[in-house]
Each structure stands twice: as structure tokens, then as C-alpha cells.
Amino acid sequence: MAPTDRDLCCCCIRLRPAVVAISIVYLCITAATTYQKYSANKTGDDTAKYVIFISAGLQVLIAFLGLASAATKVVFITKTYTYLWWLLTLVVLALSIGNVYLVARNDRMQIEYECLKGLTSSDGTAVTDSQIYNCYRTVVVMSAVVLGVQFIIMCLIGWVNQRFLREVQQDAAIKAALKSVDEPEEEAA
């Protein structure tokens, strides 16, 4: 297969460098979010620390599998990376939906209190209940929009990974076909 026949990510980047870039960016995001979660765990809850570090470990594993798949172009590694990415996407979606639901249900009073503080003007104008409710609803809707954008980005990355897997599988098939063609000639000699 000629290099010009390769699939491209975002119209101009080859899939292999795209997978490397995705993996490096994902490593950076994992490091930043792990630090943020660890810093936010002010209670010092050991269970929360274990969950944070296990989650980070699995995310780092996925990122390193992405780097390894781009470096080696081994079908098994690339397939494992791709499947783990799709699994991560579904888990993140489920957890995010659950989180938005719990925040909307359990933290409503706190959100409304923050809305009240933000809407209260310096001149002492009273804030109506409808303004507080609209603010609360906006917070919940924005959380859902962020969740949707995150899911779309993760699906786009999964699509790039899936295309790279197809490319790796095609390269492996071509390599195997060339090897099978070359072997009978060596045996005949």
C-alpha cells in the first residue's frame, strides 16, 4: 500500500502520529485530573485515594498502549488499546451521567445557594425564586452539555483508533501475504 493511500485524521495528519498525539495528550490530562482529584480529597479518605490511583493507573495503561501501538504497529496491542478506549468511553459516559444525576438531585440546595450568592446585587435587589431556579437549571444543562461534548470527543478519538487498527491489520495482512509469496521461492532455491 502506497503512503498516499493511508487514512488521515482531521484531513492532514496521518493516523500513527495522531494516535501518538492523542496518547500524549491523554497522559497529560490524566496527570492533571489525578492531581486535581488527589488535592480535592481533603478528607484523606483512603478508599478515595485507592480509587483515584487505580483509575489513574488504568488510564495511564491505556495511554501507554496507545503509544506502544503507534510505535510497534502490532495488531494485538492496537486491538487491545482500541477496545480499552471504547470501554473507557462507555464507563466515563455512565459515570458522568450518574454524576450529573447525583449532583442535580443531591446538591440542588448547594447549587441554588451559590446561584443566590452570584445573583445578589450590591444594591440589595431581591432575587426571585424563578431566577434561582433558572440558574440551577442552567448549571444542570451546562453539565449535560459538557458531558455530551466529552462523549463526542471520546467517540471521535475512538473512531481514529478504530481506523488506525484497520490500517495496522491491513499492514499485517500485506506483510503475511508477501512473506507467503517469498517463502516458496526460498524453498525452491
N, C-alpha and C positions, 0 to 999 in steps of 0.2 A: 504494500500500500504506500503510495507516494505521500510525502509530508503535506502536500497541498490538499489531500483528501481528508485530513484529520478534522474532527469536530472542533468547534471553537466555543468557548464560554464568553458570553457578552460580546459576540461578534468579532473580537480581536485577540483574545487570549486563548492559547492552547489549553486543553483540559489538564494536562500534567502540571504546568505552573499554577493553574487555577486551584487545583487540589492542594498544592503546597501552600499557596497564599491563604486558602480557607483554613487549613490546619494551623498555620502560624497565628492567624487572627483568632481562631478559636482557643488556642493555648493562652493568648494574652487575655481574652475575655474570661476564660476560666480562672486565671490567676487573679484578675481584678475582682471578680464576683466572689471568689473564695475568700479573699482578704476582706472584702466588704461584709460578707456573712459572718466571718470569724470575729471581726471587730464589733458587729452589731449584737453578737451573743454576749451581752453584758452580764447575764445571769451566771455564766460559767458552767452551764449545763453540759455535763459530759456526753450525754446521749446526742445532743445537738452538735457537739464538736465531732463526734464519730460520724454522724450523718453528713456533715459538711465535708469532712476529709474523704470519706468513701465516695461521695458524689464527685468531688474534685478528682479523685484518683481515676474513676471511670471515665470522666470527661477527658482527662489527660491521656488515658489509654486510647480513646477514640482519636484524639488529635495526633498522637504518635503513629497510630495505624494509618492515618491519612498520609503522614509524611513517609512512612515505610512503603505504602502502596505506590506513591509517586516515585520514590527512589528506586524500587525494585521492579515494579510492574508485574508482581506475582499475582496470579488470579486469586488464590486463596486469601491472601492478605487484603487485596482490594475488595473482594466479595465480603469478607468479614467487616471491613471498615464501612462499606455501603450499608450492610444490614444493620450494623450497630447504629449508624447515623439515623436510619429510618426508625429504629426502635427508640432512640433518644428523642426524636421528633415527636413520636406518639406519647412518650412518657412526659415530656415537657408540656405538651398540649393538655394532657389530662391533669397534671399537677397545676398548671396555670389556670385552667377552668375552675378547678377546685378552690384554688387560692382566691380568685376573683369572687366566687360564690361566698366563701367564708368571710372575706373582707366586707362584701356588700351586706351580709347578714349580721355578722358578729361585731363589726367595727363601725356600724352605722352611726352610733352616738358620737364616737370619736371624730368621724369624718364631718358630721354635722357641726360639732363644736369647732373644728378647725375652719369650716366654712363660715361660721358665725364670726369668729375672730377676723377672718380675712375680709368679710363683707362689712363689718362695723366701720363706719366712717368716723373721722376725727371730730366731726361736728355733732355727734351723738344721735344721728338719724336712726330710727328703729329699723331693724332688719325683719322682714316678714318671714313667716313660715314657708311661704311658697319660694322665696329667694333661697332659703336654706335647702329646701328640697331640690330645687333646680341645681344648686351647687353640688349636692350629694349625687344626684342623677348624672351630672356631667362627669364627676370623678369616676363613677362606675362605668359609664360609657367610654370614657378615655382609657380606662384599664382594659376594657374589652377590645378597643381599637388597637392598643399596644400589643395585646395578646394575638390579635389577628395578623398584624404586621410581622410579629416574631414568627408566627407559624408559616406565613408566606415565605419569609426569608429562609427558614429552615427547609421548607419544601423545595425552594429553588436550589439550595445547596445540595439537597438530596438528589435532585434531578441532574445536577452537574456530576455528582459522584456516580450516579447510575450510568450516565453517558461515558464517564471515564472507565467504569467497569466493562462496559461493552467494548470500548477500544482495547483494553487490556486482554479481554477474551479473544477478540479478533486477532491481535498480535500473536497470542499464544497459539491459536489455530493455524495461522500462517506459518509460524515457526515450526510447528509439528508437521505440517504438510511439506515444507521444504526439507525438513530432516528426513521424512519418509521417502522423499524423492532422491535425496543424496545417498541414503544408506544402500539401496540396491546397486548403485554404481560402484560403491566402495567394495561390496561383496563380490562383484563380478571381476574386479581387478586382481 
